[in-house]
Amino acid sequence: MPSITDPVPHVCWVPMAAAVPMMLGMSCAMATEYLTAEQAQHLMFAEATTFTPQAVAASAPLMQQIAARLGAPIHPARWAIVAAMAGDRLLGYVVTDGVVGKFELIQYAVALTPHGEILDVEILSYREAHGGEVRTRAWRQQFVGKTADAALSVGNDIANISGATLSCTHLTDGVRRIATYVQLALARP
């Protein structure tokens, strides 16, 4: 008979509140806030002196053109777009958005040049139980230098992360939508 001081292997005490989702087959998401939108703006455009909010141009012909190009309609009304300025010079744009990974919202920001080339992608918050690797620099770096003319699809020019297929796919689709919008609505020759 074991004594009270003997270690008990394979026993895991889980508080009842945490055990209920596991008993129901649900996963527990870990909400992690990495950056605010403002912090991401300053990180992506360190030389900017101002960040000016931009109205989202959503004319019917523009939305039809974007939908035809993407094969699906977009809803940019939820986006926040700012122009990064250094004095009078436009450095580029930062667009913040949110997509659902598998179950939870992933908030992210995309920095683009005035011509629509992707400069950076930052994950602002991640709430999924798995797949936080989308925040790694190596994964996000795959977008840098691409435009809306690139394939921008998981398995083509963006690598998948095992166990995070939906997060990878939905983030990639979101970045593609933003790049297409910026190219058609905001990009300057």
Stockholm file with secondary structure:
# STOCKHOLM 1.0

chainA/1-189         MPSITDPVPHVCWVPMAAAVPMMLGMSCAMATEYLTAEQAQHLMFAEATTFTPQAVAASAPLMQQIAARLGAPIHPARWAIVAAMAGDRLLGYVVTDGVVGKFELIQYAVALTPHGEILDVEILSYREAHGGEVRTRAWRQQFVGKTADAALSVGNDIANISGATLSCTHLTDGVRRIATYVQLALARP
#=GR chainA/1-189 SS CCCTTSCCTTCCCCCHHHHHHHHTTCCCCCCEECCCHHHHHHHHTTTCSEEEEECCCCCHHHHHHHHHHHTSCCCGGGCEEEEEEETTEEEEEEEEEEEECSSSEEEEEEEECTTSCEEEEEEEEECCSSCGGGGSHHHHGGGTTCCTTSCCCBTTTBCCCTTCHHHHHHHHHHHHHHHHHIIIIICCC
#=GC SS_cons         CCCTTSCCTTCCCCCHHHHHHHHTTCCCCCCEECCCHHHHHHHHTTTCSEEEEECCCCCHHHHHHHHHHHTSCCCGGGCEEEEEEETTEEEEEEEEEEEECSSSEEEEEEEECTTSCEEEEEEEEECCSSCGGGGSHHHHGGGTTCCTTSCCCBTTTBCCCTTCHHHHHHHHHHHHHHHHHIIIIICCC
//
